[in-house]
Amino acid sequence: MSTRRRKGLFLNFACALLALAAIAGLSACHRKPSEQPLAPDLAAIACPADSAEHARATIGNAKVLFLCIPKDRTAVPNKIGCNPDGVIRSCDVVNEIQLSHRAGDSRVHVGSIYDRLFIGTRSEAEKEGDSQLYVIFHEGPPTGQTFGEIETPTRFLLADGDALLPPAFTFVKGTQCDKQSTVLNTGICNMEAQTASLYWHISVTIWHNKGTEISPSEYRKELAFWMPYLEKMVDDPKAASAAGH
């Protein structure tokens, strides 16, 4: 596949995510520098030299930790949760988290498996099994349709995906997964969930050559790998009045 063709397909995917995010409306966001120590696995995440800042932002009633961000973004409260260089570049709409790791390597990086760090000069065989967590989130449920919670000729429902969510997350729908890797050389599992004040669109992506069958157990393994990271980055306690019911 040509580089231009690959970029065009990825742009279509990004536009679909932007449309999904746009129906969510805007999120109030207030920045607070990350003062408390990071959990060891979060502290071990590799940051680019020019994006080594960590900060906690209040979005809804939740405190969300953002890792490896440029220093100038920590000074702009309503920009901290967006990535102007990411898949979706509309900083007025999206709060996002994106983490990746190479196959067979538990070290986590901030960014996409499509980034140069992962593509680089590695062969297709070396990229097999690379994995990515990509999350967008906002206050309140979406006001329009996202994905259908159905099985299709190309997608299946992972029956126990909800059981892999962190305790503070309530499953809404999913977990819908590609049966085979697509023309982008990836298969994706999507689910939606809620915490006390935020709505979450969660996807886990696995790199395999186009047409490769991806088993439920492989998706389950990667979901189980990523969910503890998400749990440690989000603190969205129930309001006192709700907690008493």
C-alpha positions as CSV (number, residue, x, y, z in Angstrom):
1,M,0.0,0.0,0.0
2,S,1.4,3.5,-0.9
3,T,2.3,5.9,1.9
4,R,-0.3,8.4,0.5
5,R,-3.0,5.7,0.5
6,R,-2.1,4.7,4.1
7,K,-2.2,8.3,5.3
8,G,-5.6,8.8,3.6
9,L,-7.1,5.8,5.3
10,F,-5.7,6.9,8.7
11,L,-7.2,10.4,8.1
12,N,-10.6,8.9,7.5
13,F,-10.3,7.0,10.8
14,A,-9.3,10.2,12.6
15,C,-12.2,12.1,11.1
16,A,-14.6,9.4,12.4
17,L,-13.2,9.8,15.9
18,L,-13.5,13.6,15.6
19,A,-17.2,13.3,14.7
20,L,-17.7,11.0,17.6
21,A,-16.0,13.4,20.0
22,A,-17.8,16.5,18.6
23,I,-21.2,15.2,19.7
24,A,-20.0,15.2,23.2
25,G,-19.8,19.0,23.6
26,L,-17.1,20.8,25.5
27,S,-15.5,19.9,28.8
28,A,-14.6,22.3,31.6
29,C,-10.9,21.7,32.4
30,H,-8.7,23.2,35.1
31,R,-5.0,22.5,35.3
32,K,-3.1,21.6,38.4
33,P,0.6,20.5,38.3
34,S,1.2,16.9,39.2
35,E,2.5,17.3,42.7
36,Q,2.0,13.8,44.2
37,P,4.4,11.0,43.3
38,L,3.5,8.8,40.3
39,A,2.9,5.1,40.6
40,P,6.1,3.3,39.6
41,D,4.7,2.0,36.3
42,L,3.5,5.5,35.4
43,A,6.8,7.0,36.3
44,A,8.6,4.5,34.1
45,I,6.7,5.6,31.0
46,A,9.1,7.0,28.4
47,C,8.7,10.6,27.5
48,P,10.2,12.6,24.6
49,A,12.8,15.0,25.7
50,D,10.7,18.0,24.7
51,S,7.5,16.7,26.4
52,A,8.5,15.5,29.8
53,E,6.0,17.4,31.9
54,H,3.1,15.7,33.9
55,A,0.1,17.5,35.1
56,R,-3.3,16.7,36.7
57,A,-6.4,18.4,35.3
58,T,-9.9,18.6,36.8
59,I,-12.4,17.6,34.1
60,G,-15.9,17.4,35.4
61,N,-15.4,16.3,39.0
62,A,-12.5,14.0,38.0
63,K,-8.8,14.5,38.4
64,V,-7.1,13.1,35.3
65,L,-3.3,12.7,35.0
66,F,-1.8,13.6,31.7
67,L,1.7,12.3,31.0
68,C,4.6,13.5,28.8
69,I,3.1,16.9,27.7
70,P,5.0,20.0,26.5
71,K,5.6,22.6,29.2
72,D,3.7,25.2,27.3
73,R,0.5,23.1,27.4
74,T,0.6,22.9,31.2
75,A,0.1,26.7,31.3
76,V,-3.1,26.6,29.3
77,P,-5.9,25.1,31.5
78,N,-8.4,24.3,28.6
79,K,-5.6,22.8,26.4
80,I,-4.0,20.3,28.8
81,G,-6.3,17.4,27.8
82,C,-5.8,17.7,24.1
83,N,-2.9,16.9,21.8
84,P,-2.6,19.4,18.9
85,D,-0.2,16.9,17.1
86,G,-2.4,13.8,17.8
87,V,-5.0,11.9,15.8
88,I,-7.6,14.5,16.5
89,R,-6.3,18.1,16.5
90,S,-9.4,20.0,17.6
91,C,-8.4,21.1,21.1
92,D,-11.8,22.7,21.7
93,V,-13.5,19.2,21.6
94,V,-11.2,16.4,22.8
95,N,-9.6,15.2,25.9
96,E,-7.4,12.3,25.1
97,I,-5.0,9.7,26.4
98,Q,-2.8,7.7,24.1
99,L,-0.3,5.1,25.2
100,S,1.6,2.4,23.2
101,H,4.0,-0.5,23.7
102,R,6.0,-2.7,21.4
103,A,5.2,-6.4,21.1
104,G,7.1,-8.4,23.8
105,D,8.2,-5.2,25.5
106,S,6.2,-4.0,28.6
107,R,7.8,-0.5,28.4
108,V,5.1,2.0,27.7
109,H,5.4,5.1,25.6
110,V,3.1,8.1,25.2
111,G,1.9,8.3,21.6
112,S,0.6,6.2,18.8
113,I,1.8,2.9,17.3
114,Y,1.9,4.9,14.0
115,D,4.6,7.2,15.4
116,R,8.1,7.1,14.1
117,L,9.3,5.3,17.2
118,F,7.1,2.3,16.3
119,I,7.2,2.4,12.5
120,G,10.9,3.5,12.0
121,T,13.0,1.0,10.3
122,R,11.4,-2.0,11.9
123,S,10.2,-4.8,9.7
124,E,6.6,-5.9,9.5
125,A,7.4,-9.0,11.5
126,E,8.9,-6.9,14.3
127,K,5.7,-4.7,14.5
128,E,3.4,-7.7,14.9
129,G,1.6,-7.4,18.2
130,D,2.4,-3.8,19.0
131,S,-0.4,-2.4,21.0
132,Q,-2.0,1.0,21.7
133,L,-4.6,2.4,24.2
134,Y,-6.5,5.4,22.8
135,V,-9.1,7.1,24.9
136,I,-11.2,10.2,24.4
137,F,-13.5,11.5,27.2
138,H,-15.9,14.3,28.1
139,E,-18.6,15.3,30.5
140,G,-22.1,13.8,29.9
141,P,-23.1,11.1,27.5
142,P,-22.8,11.6,23.7
143,T,-25.8,13.3,22.2
144,G,-25.7,11.1,19.0
145,Q,-25.0,7.6,17.9
146,T,-21.5,6.2,18.2
147,F,-21.1,2.5,17.2
148,G,-23.7,-0.2,17.0
149,E,-23.4,-2.9,19.7
150,I,-23.9,-5.7,17.3
151,E,-21.8,-8.4,15.6
152,T,-21.1,-8.0,11.9
153,P,-19.3,-10.1,9.3
154,T,-16.1,-8.2,10.2
155,R,-16.6,-7.6,13.9
156,F,-17.5,-9.6,17.0
157,L,-18.5,-8.7,20.6
158,L,-16.0,-9.7,23.3
159,A,-18.3,-11.1,25.9
160,D,-16.4,-10.3,29.0
161,G,-14.8,-7.0,28.0
162,D,-16.7,-5.2,30.7
163,A,-15.1,-7.3,33.4
164,L,-11.7,-5.9,32.5
165,L,-12.7,-2.3,33.2
166,P,-11.2,-0.6,36.3
167,P,-13.6,-0.6,39.3
168,A,-14.6,3.0,39.1
169,F,-15.7,2.5,35.4
170,T,-19.3,1.4,34.6
171,F,-19.7,-0.4,31.3
172,V,-22.0,1.2,28.8
173,K,-21.6,-0.8,25.6
174,G,-19.2,-2.9,23.5
175,T,-16.8,-4.5,23.4
176,Q,-16.8,-4.6,19.6
177,C,-13.6,-5.9,18.0
178,D,-12.3,-6.4,14.5
179,K,-12.1,-10.1,13.5
180,Q,-9.1,-9.4,11.3
181,S,-6.6,-6.7,10.9
182,T,-7.7,-4.1,8.4
183,V,-5.9,-2.3,5.6
184,L,-4.2,-0.2,8.3
185,N,-2.6,-3.3,9.6
186,T,-4.4,-3.0,12.8
187,G,-7.4,-4.5,14.6
188,I,-9.4,-2.4,17.1
189,C,-11.6,-3.2,20.1
190,N,-14.0,-0.4,21.1
191,M,-16.1,0.1,24.3
192,E,-17.8,2.9,26.1
193,A,-18.0,3.4,29.8
194,Q,-18.8,6.0,32.5
195,T,-17.3,7.2,35.7
196,A,-19.1,9.5,38.1
197,S,-18.8,12.6,36.0
198,L,-17.2,11.6,32.7
199,Y,-18.1,9.5,29.6
200,W,-15.3,7.4,28.1
201,H,-14.7,6.1,24.5
202,I,-12.0,3.4,24.9
203,S,-10.2,1.6,22.1
204,V,-7.3,-0.9,22.1
205,T,-5.5,-1.4,18.9
206,I,-3.2,-4.3,17.9
207,W,-0.8,-4.3,15.0
208,H,-0.9,-7.2,12.6
209,N,-0.5,-7.6,8.9
210,K,-3.7,-7.0,6.9
211,G,-6.0,-9.9,7.0
212,T,-4.5,-11.5,10.1
213,E,-7.1,-13.1,12.4
214,I,-7.1,-11.6,15.9
215,S,-8.4,-13.9,18.7
216,P,-10.6,-12.8,21.6
217,S,-7.8,-13.9,23.9
218,E,-5.3,-11.5,22.3
219,Y,-7.7,-8.6,22.7
220,R,-8.4,-9.7,26.2
221,K,-4.7,-9.8,27.0
222,E,-4.1,-6.3,25.8
223,L,-7.2,-4.9,27.5
224,A,-6.0,-6.4,30.7
225,F,-2.5,-4.8,30.2
226,W,-3.9,-1.3,29.6
227,M,-6.8,-1.0,32.1
228,P,-4.5,-0.7,35.2
229,Y,-2.8,2.3,33.5
230,L,-6.1,4.0,32.9
231,E,-7.2,3.3,36.5
232,K,-4.2,5.0,37.9
233,M,-4.6,8.1,35.7
234,V,-8.2,8.8,36.7
235,D,-9.8,9.7,40.0
236,D,-13.5,10.4,39.6
237,P,-15.2,9.9,43.0
238,K,-18.9,9.8,43.4
239,A,-20.5,12.9,45.0
240,A,-21.1,12.5,48.7
241,S,-24.9,12.5,48.2
242,A,-24.7,9.8,45.5
243,A,-22.2,7.7,47.5
244,G,-24.7,7.4,50.3
245,H,-27.3,5.7,48.2
